[in-house]
Amino acid sequence: MESWTGRLTDSPVVETETIGNAFCDGQILFGKLRPYLAKVWVSDRPGAYVGDFVLLDPDAGFDAHFLGYVMRTPEFIRRVSAESYGSKMPRAEWDQLRYLEVPAPPLDEQRRIADYLDHETAEIDALVDEMKLVLTLLAERTRSDVDSKFATCFEHATIAGLRNQLMEVDERAGDRARADDLLSVSIHRGVTRWVDETDDLPRAEDLSRYKTVRAGDLVLNRMRAFQGAIGVSKWDGIASPDYAVLRPGSGLDPLYAVRLIKSTRFLQEISKNLRGIGSDDSGVVRTPRVSVRDLIRIPVRLPSLVEQKEIVSELDEMETFNLERQRDAQRAIDLAMERRAALISAAVTGQIDVTEKRTPVAEELESTLAEA
């Protein structure tokens, strides 16, 4: 079930031995776990559900579709969230929902409002879906741009390529370790400082075995290497003993090395060299890791240092362009969802007359986006 839209996701049907709870056409399912997600669906068929939902059966004075729109307004969700309990995984129960007041215009008016919103939100949702497709295509284009730059690296490749230019460094911090110097590495953000991410820093006495990192070193999360968890450190610092610290030689640009290792072809080669229990797509006991010895022996052919820097510069420009387009698309999505929510709130509370002829909101959105 999607947040805010009232639509079911296109998830594949999964067989389960769990006994579900039955629902009928015209009933409403409200996601009570993390109610701020606004997962509300008006059923258009009989079926069964499994999970944390409140099942509502509107009485004769309410149109189910109208009530579904009311329950997806930011105002209603804020009130439900205020009544929910639990900090990490808040939930709302029927005992809290039953006392919340909702608009209750005459039934015929409810149906007119619901019909109007069905039409308007369908057009807005179509626009949002187009923008989401743009985001997907831009992400694929970015990946294609990167991969094309490294295609020749795997032609006439030898194991000497990286082996001669990347050296694993295993210097322990000892009593010099400071929590403020702790570094982390993730798939999407590369190397970051813990102090910039959280106030929950480890105690200094826990860090003596951590590895020393110099600015310019590559830091590799061996458990997530097959997903591209590597980056260049901008700082001197310390990293987890389970990470690998790699120092590039004079013939290898560190930014180029990271981009090469994160390329699709190289990640595929890493996956072939995973060691440990399980596989790259398993969720059992222990996530498989790659050894540095195996990683630096993956055959590649490195261009000259000048060419490496040129490739990094070209990719930076390409990614900057694609990122700007992605931000534009995301801003369009955010604006459309804001307008969608405002329209629903105004309609269900009687602030607009849905019988009046007006420019469709989707058209207004397209004009606004075109001007922007």
N, C-alpha and C positions, 0 to 999 in steps of 0.2 A: 504494500500500500504506500503510495507516494505521500509526502508531506504537503499539506496545504491544497493540493489539487483535487482531492477526492477521487483519484484514479487508482486502479489496481496496477501494480507493476507486471511486466511480462516475464515473471519468473517461471522457470520450468516446473511442471507438476512433479512433486516428489512423493513417492509412496511412503507411508508411515503406519506404524502399528498403534500410534497414539489415537485415542478416541476423541473426536472433536465434538464441539457443541453446535447444534443445528441453528440455522437462521433461515428466515423466509424472505421472499421478495418484498421490498419496501421497508425492511428493518434497517437500522443504522448501527454500524460497528464503529466504536470510538476506541482508539488506542490509548489505554490508560497508563502504560509504562512510558515515562518521559512525555507527558502530555503536550509539552511545548513543541513537539514535532508536528502537531495538528494532523494526525492521521485519522481521517473521518471518511467512511465510505457508506453510501446509501446503496444497499444491495438491489441488484436488478435481476436476481435469480435466487432460487433456494440453494442452500449448501451447508457446509460445516466449517468452522474455524478452530484453529488451535493457537493458543497464545493469550497474551494479556489484552483482552478487549472487554469493553462494556457493551452489551447488546441492548439497544433501545428499540422499543416498539411504539411509534408515535400514536397518540390517541386520535379520535375522530376530528378533533379541532385543529390538527396540524397536518400540513403536507410534508411528507418525508424529505423531499428534495429541498424545500424551503428551510426546514430545520437543519438539514445537512450543511447548507450554506451558512446559517447562523453559527453553527458549531465550528466552522472554519474561519470565522472572523478573528482578527488579532485580539479584539476586546474579550471575546468569549474565552479564547485560549489563555489570555493573561489571568482571567479570573479563575479558571481551572487550575492553572499552575500555582496560583497563590494559595489554593486550598489543598494542593498535593502534599505528600509527605515523603521523606527520604531525601538525602542530599545527593549521593552519587547517581542513583537511579530512581528519581522521584516517580511517584505513581498517584493516580487519582482513582477513587472508587465511586460507585454509585451513590453512596451516602453523602459525598461532597457534591456530586453533579446535580442531584435531585433538587437542591435548594437554590440553584442558580436561575435567575429570572432571564427570560428571553422574549424578544418581540413576538407579539401574537396578533397580527392584523387579521381581518376576515379571511376565510379559507380561499375564496376566489382570488383575493389580492395576493395571498401567499403563492398561489399557482402561477399568477401572472409574473410575479417577481422571479420565481424559480425558472420559468420558461425564458424570461429575458436574460437571466444570468447564465443559463445553459448556453444560449447563443453567443453572448459576449465572451464568456470565459473560454469557450471552445476556440474562438478566433485568437484570443490571447495565448492560449496554450499551444496553438499551432505555431505562432510566432516564436514562443519560447523553445519549442522543439527544433525549429529551424536554427536558432542561435546555438543550441546544444550540439546540433550536427556540425555547425561551423567550428565549435570548440574541438570536437573530435577530429575533424579534418585538419585543423591547424596543428594539433598534437601529432597526428600522423605525418604531416608535412615536416615538422621539426625533426622527427625521428628519421624520416627519409633523407633529409638534408645531411644529418650527421652520418648516417650509414654510407651515403654515397661518397663522402670525403675519405672514408677509411677502407673502401672496397679494395683498393690496390695494395693495402698493407698485408693482405692475406694471399697475394699472388707472389709466387717465388719466395715464400717466407721461410725463415729458419728459426730454430730455437735460440739462436744467439741474439736475436733482436732485442728483447727485453732483458734477457739474462745478463747481458753485458752492460746494461744501463740502469738497472734497478737493484739496489742492495737493501736487504732487510736490516734494520737497526734495532737492537734490543738492549737499550740502556735503561736501567731502572732508576726511578727518581730518588728512592731512599728517603733520607730525612729532609731532602729539599722539597718534597711534595707539598703543594698547597692546593686546597680545594678550589681556589679562585682560578687556578691554571688548568682545571679539568676540561678536556675536549671530548666531544661526541661526534659521531658521524652517522648520517642518515641517507636514505636513497635519494631523496629529492633536494635536500639542502646542503649535502656535503658535510664538511667539517664546521662545527659551531662550538661556541664556548658554553658550558653549562651555566655559568653565571649570568649569561644573557637570556637563558631559557627558563630558569627556575630558581627559587630561593632555597629549595631543598637540596643542599649540597652535602656530600659525604663528609664524615669526620676525617681530619687530617691523618690520623693513625691508620686509616683504612687504605691509604694511597701509596704507601712506601714501595709496593711492588708494581706500581703503574709505570708505563713506559714513557721515556722522555721524547718529546716531539719538538723539532725545530721548524720555524717558519719556512715554508717551501717543501716540507716533507709531505708525502702521500700517506693518508691514514685509511686503512682498509678494515671494514667490519667483516671479518671472515665468515660470520654466520649469514650475512646478507649480501655477500659478494656477488652471487649469481643474479641478484636484483639490481646491482649497480651501487651498492653502499660504499662509496669511496669518494674522497675529496682531497684537495690541497689545503693544508693548514696555513692560515694567514698569521698565526701566532706561535711563539714558543709556548709549550705547555706539556701536559701529560695526558696519556690515553690509557684505556683499559688494557690489562694484560692480555685479554683475548683478542684485541685488535692487532693488526700488523702495521708497523711503521716502515715505510719504504722511502729510501733516499735516492732521488734520480741522479744519474751521472751527468757529465758535461755535455753529452750528446743527446739528452732527452729533456724537452721542455715539460715541466710538471703538469701544466694545464693540458697540454696535448696528451700526455700519458693518461690522465683521468678520462678525457673524452674518448680515447681509444678503448680503454678498459670498459667504459659504459656503453660502447657501441653494441648493437644487436648481435653481430657475429662473434665478438669477443665474449659476451655474456653466454652465448650458446656453448662456446668452448669451455668456459668456466663450469657450466652445468655438467659437462662430461667428466669433469675432474673432481666432483664433490666427493667428500669422504665423510663417513659417519652413518648413523642409523637413519634410514628413511631416504627420501628423494626430494628434489627441489619443490615438488608440489604436495608433499606429505605433511601431515600435522602431528606426527607421532614423536613421542619422547624427546628426541633431540634433533635440532635443525642441523642438517649437514653443513660442513664447512669446506673451504678450499684451502689447501696449503700454499704458502708463498712459493715453495719450490715448484709446484705444479703450475701456478699462475704465470711465473716469469718464464716458464718453458713453453708456453703457448706460442706457436710459430707466428711471427710477424716480420714484416720488412719495414724498417723505420726510414722515413725520408730525412733529408738534411735538417739541421736545427732551424735554418732560415725558413724552409718549407713548413716545418711544424708550426712555427709562430704565425706564418701566413694563414695556415688552415685554421688555427685557433681564432685569429682575427676575423676571418670570413664567417666562421660559425657564430661568433659573437654577434656579428651584424645580422645574420639570418635569424638567430634566435630572438634578438631584440625586436626585429620587425614582426615576427610571429607572435611574440609575447604581447606587443602593443595591440595586435589584432585580437588576441585572446581576451585581453582586458576590455577592449571595446565590446566584444560579444558578451562577456560576463556582466558588464555594466548594463547592457541592453536587457539581459535576463533579469537582473536585479530591479531595474526600472519597471519592467513588465509585471513582475510579481508584486511590486509595491502598488502599481495602478490596479491590478487585479484585486488585491486585498481591500483597497480603498473603495473600489466599485461595489464589492460585495457588502461591505459595511454600510455604505450609503444606501444601497438598495433595500437591504433587509430592515433598516431602521426608518425607512420612509423619507429619507433626505432627498431622494430623486423620484420623479414620477416616471415609472418605466413605460408608461403608455405614450409619452411624448417622443416625437421623432428627434433623434440626435445622431451626431456622427459616432460611429462605432469606436470604442476605445482602442481597438487594435489599429484602426486607421490613424487615430491621433498619435498613437505610439510610433507608428512607422514614420509619420511626419516629423515628430520630435527627434527620432534617431537620425533621420536623414539630415536634419538641420545641424545636429551635433557632429 
